Amino acid sequence: MAIYDRNIRYERYWVLLGAIFRRCFRSLHFEGLDKIPTDGAIIYAPNHCNALIDALAVLSIDNVPKVFVARADIFRKPKQAAALRWLKIMPIRRVRDGLDEVRHNDATIQESVETLRHRVPFCIMAEGTHQPERLILPLKKGIFRIALQAAHALKDEMPVYIVPVRLEFGDLYHLWDRLEVRIGEPMNITASIAAHEDATDPQLTNILLDTLSERMWSMLGEPLRPKMVAPSLRLLGLVLTAPLAMVCALLTLPIWLAEIVIRHSVEDECFHNSVMYVWIAIWTLLTLGCMLLPWMGLEEWRYQLRALRASNK
């Protein structure tokens, strides 16, 4: 089965896991959905600051299955590689892996073109690595190589677009907070080739890189902050709801105890939310959803506590 073929089992799982994902945020907002082109192939280019959660946020834009790429070293074990492919994730080699390894990207790029030919959206984190800051790292050129090759191959069939996406988290290290997914102005790669017909692909790559970088930077807004509430009122609310929070804590003991372990054992903080989401999803499915509501109640109480602490700084 090709990676872009429809997989009914995958789609059924995503219905469940996507619903759990949306419940993991106290607020999930999408902005600019009307900017997504409907007449061509789409390559999503989000910022990358929260590991797996970033991919799930892009999947949630329209709940349409999408194909992703991830660093090639996590595909070394055959069973793991098979699972990742079932999840519609392809390997991509980076320059840091060595030039000999990078040459193996040709197969991935060709499969990416076929994915776009079948109108299945493609997603690549243009920064090439994740980082927990509110900034944009220098973009890598892999996304433009894929986009240009696809535009050349599909020029008589459909235009190819790169759509910048801004993922803005209220808290990078705790799930129960706000998440905004902002869609930026799409880049028509097919039209760019026509507009710079005398430019070589390397020259055009630099032009596109500068354009995408500028658009991704322009999408940075103000940080998402807790709603302004008088500290005394927030403290009163915390005191009054403390008994309910204790009940929720008892009901969700395995979840928040695991969170303590995760925060002490997973060195890269950008992976905390990803690991916690998987853990919460497992418990939600095992308990037929019974764990989710008390967990949300406990997390709301903890969110208000963090907000109170922030207001006192």
C-alpha positions in Angstrom: 0.0 0.0 0.0 1.3 3.4 -1.0 1.7 5.9 1.9 -0.8 8.2 0.3 -3.5 5.5 -0.2 -6.6 5.8 1.9 -6.4 3.7 5.1 -9.8 3.2 6.8 -8.3 1.9 10.0 -6.0 4.9 10.3 -8.9 7.2 9.8 -11.0 5.5 12.5 -8.1 5.7 15.0 -7.7 9.4 14.2 -11.3 10.1 14.9 -10.7 8.8 18.5 -7.2 10.2 19.0 -8.1 13.5 17.4 -11.0 13.9 19.8 -8.7 13.2 22.7 -6.2 15.7 21.3 -8.7 18.5 21.1 -9.8 17.7 24.7 -6.2 18.1 25.9 -6.4 21.9 25.5 -8.7 24.3 27.3 -8.9 26.3 24.1 -8.0 25.3 20.5 -8.5 28.0 17.9 -8.0 27.9 14.2 -7.4 31.2 12.3 -7.2 31.7 8.5 -8.6 28.4 7.3 -10.1 30.2 4.3 -6.6 30.8 3.0 -5.9 27.1 2.4 -6.0 26.6 -1.4 -8.5 24.2 -2.9 -7.2 24.1 -6.4 -3.8 22.3 -6.0 -1.4 20.3 -4.0 -0.5 21.6 -0.5 2.7 21.4 1.5 2.2 22.6 5.1 5.1 24.3 6.7 4.6 24.8 10.5 7.0 26.0 13.1 8.4 23.2 15.2 8.5 23.6 19.0 6.6 20.7 20.6 7.5 17.4 18.9 4.5 15.1 18.2 2.0 17.7 19.3 2.9 19.9 16.3 2.0 17.2 13.8 -1.3 16.5 15.7 -2.1 20.2 15.5 -1.6 20.2 11.7 -3.7 17.1 11.4 -6.5 18.8 13.3 -6.7 21.7 10.8 -9.2 19.9 8.8 -8.9 16.2 10.0 -7.8 15.2 6.5 -5.0 12.5 6.6 -1.6 14.0 5.8 1.8 12.6 5.1 4.7 13.8 7.3 8.5 13.4 7.3 10.7 12.7 10.4 14.4 12.3 11.0 15.7 9.1 9.5 17.4 7.7 12.6 14.1 6.8 14.2 13.4 4.4 11.3 16.3 2.1 12.0 14.4 -0.6 13.7 12.1 -2.5 11.2 9.1 -2.7 13.4 9.3 0.9 14.4 9.8 1.9 10.7 6.7 -0.1 9.8 4.6 1.6 12.5 5.8 5.0 11.4 4.9 4.3 7.8 1.4 3.1 8.9 1.1 6.5 10.6 2.0 8.1 7.2 5.5 9.3 8.2 8.4 9.0 5.9 12.2 9.3 6.7 14.3 12.2 5.7 18.0 12.4 6.1 19.7 15.6 7.3 23.1 17.1 6.4 24.3 16.3 9.9 23.7 12.6 9.1 26.4 12.8 6.4 26.3 13.6 2.7 26.1 9.9 1.8 22.9 9.6 3.8 21.4 12.7 2.3 21.6 11.1 -1.2 19.0 8.6 0.0 16.5 11.4 0.2 15.8 11.0 -3.5 13.3 8.2 -2.9 11.5 10.2 -0.2 11.3 13.2 -2.4 9.9 11.1 -5.3 7.3 9.6 -3.0 6.4 13.1 -1.7 5.7 14.2 -5.3 3.4 11.2 -5.8 1.7 12.0 -2.5 1.0 15.6 -3.8 0.0 14.2 -7.2 -2.8 12.3 -5.4 -3.9 15.5 -3.6 -2.9 14.2 -0.2 -1.5 17.1 1.9 2.2 16.9 2.8 3.8 18.4 5.9 7.4 19.1 6.7 8.8 21.1 9.6 10.8 23.7 7.6 13.1 24.5 10.5 14.4 20.9 10.5 14.5 20.6 14.3 12.4 21.5 17.3 13.1 24.3 19.7 11.0 25.7 22.6 11.4 29.4 21.8 9.0 31.9 20.2 11.2 32.4 17.2 11.9 30.9 13.8 15.1 29.0 13.3 16.9 29.3 9.9 14.9 27.2 7.4 16.3 24.1 5.8 16.1 23.7 2.0 14.5 20.3 1.9 11.0 21.6 1.8 11.8 23.8 -1.3 13.5 20.9 -3.1 10.3 18.8 -2.6 8.1 21.8 -3.6 10.1 22.6 -6.8 10.3 19.0 -7.9 6.6 18.6 -7.4 5.8 21.8 -9.2 7.9 20.8 -12.2 6.3 17.3 -12.3 2.7 18.6 -11.8 2.9 21.8 -13.8 0.3 20.5 -16.3 -2.0 19.1 -13.7 -2.3 21.5 -10.7 -0.4 24.2 -8.9 1.8 23.4 -5.8 1.5 25.5 -2.7 3.5 25.9 0.5 1.2 27.0 3.3 3.0 28.5 6.3 1.4 27.6 9.7 2.0 29.2 13.0 1.5 27.1 16.1 1.2 29.3 19.2 1.1 27.5 22.6 0.0 29.2 25.8 2.4 26.8 27.6 4.9 24.7 25.8 5.3 22.3 28.8 1.8 21.7 30.0 -1.0 20.3 27.8 -4.0 22.0 29.5 -3.6 25.5 28.1 -4.4 27.4 24.9 -3.3 26.5 21.4 -3.8 28.7 18.3 -3.2 27.4 14.8 -2.7 30.3 12.4 -2.7 29.7 8.6 -0.5 32.2 6.7 -0.6 33.5 3.1 0.2 30.5 0.8 3.1 30.5 -1.6 2.3 29.4 -5.2 5.4 27.5 -6.2 4.2 26.9 -9.7 3.6 30.6 -10.2 7.0 31.4 -8.7 8.8 29.2 -11.2 6.9 31.0 -14.1 7.8 34.4 -12.6 11.5 33.5 -12.4 11.8 31.5 -15.5 15.5 32.4 -15.9 16.4 31.4 -12.4 18.0 28.0 -11.7 16.5 25.8 -9.0 19.2 26.8 -6.4 18.5 30.5 -7.1 14.8 30.0 -6.8 15.3 28.0 -3.6 17.0 31.0 -2.0 14.2 33.3 -3.2 11.5 30.9 -1.8 13.4 30.4 1.5 13.6 34.2 2.1 9.9 34.5 1.3 8.7 31.7 3.6 11.0 32.8 6.4 9.6 36.4 6.1 6.0 35.1 6.2 6.6 32.8 9.2 8.2 35.6 11.1 5.3 38.0 10.2 2.9 35.5 11.8 4.4 35.8 15.3 1.9 37.6 17.5 1.7 38.4 21.1 2.3 35.5 23.5 -0.9 33.8 24.7 -1.4 34.8 28.3 -4.0 33.8 30.9 -7.1 35.9 31.1 -6.6 38.9 33.4 -8.4 38.1 36.7 -7.8 39.8 40.1 -5.3 37.5 42.0 -7.6 37.6 45.0 -10.6 36.2 42.9 -8.4 33.5 41.4 -7.1 32.5 44.8 -10.7 32.4 46.1 -11.7 30.1 43.2 -8.8 27.8 43.9 -9.7 27.5 47.6 -13.4 26.8 46.9 -12.6 24.2 44.2 -9.7 22.5 46.1 -12.0 19.6 47.4 -13.2 18.9 43.9 -9.6 19.0 42.6 -8.5 16.5 45.3 -11.3 14.1 44.1 -10.1 14.5 40.5 -6.5 13.9 41.6 -7.5 10.7 43.3 -9.4 9.5 40.2 -6.5 10.3 37.9 -3.7 9.2 40.2 -1.9 7.1 37.5 -1.9 10.0 35.0 -0.4 12.7 37.1 2.1 10.4 38.9 3.3 9.4 35.4 3.7 13.1 34.5 6.0 13.6 37.5 8.1 10.6 36.2 8.1 12.0 32.7 9.2 15.4 33.7 12.2 13.9 35.6 13.2 11.3 33.1 12.6 12.9 29.7 15.5 15.3 29.3 14.2 17.3 26.3 11.3 19.3 27.7 9.8 19.7 24.2 8.8 16.0 24.4 6.9 16.3 27.7 3.6 17.2 26.1 4.0 14.5 23.4 4.7 11.7 25.9 1.8 13.0 28.1 -0.6 13.0 25.2 0.2 9.4 24.4 -0.2 8.4 28.1 -3.5 10.3 28.4 -4.8 8.7 25.2 -3.9 5.2 26.4 -5.7 5.8 29.7 -8.7 7.4 28.0 -9.1 4.4 25.7 -8.6 1.9 28.4 -11.2 3.5 30.7 -13.6 4.3 27.8 -13.2 8.0 28.4 -14.0 7.9 32.1 -10.5 9.3 33.0 -10.8 12.3 30.7 -13.3 14.4 32.5 -11.7 14.3 36.0 -8.3 14.9 34.4 -9.6 18.0 32.7 -11.0 19.2 36.0 -7.7 18.7 37.8 -5.8 20.3 34.9 -8.1 23.4 35.0 -7.4 23.8 38.7 -3.6 23.5 38.1 -3.9 25.9 35.2 -5.5 28.5 37.5 -2.7 27.9 40.0 0.0 28.5 37.4 -1.9 31.7 36.3 -2.0 32.9 39.9 1.7 32.3 40.3 2.4 34.1 37.1 0.4 37.1 38.2 2.4 37.4 41.4 5.7 37.5 39.7 
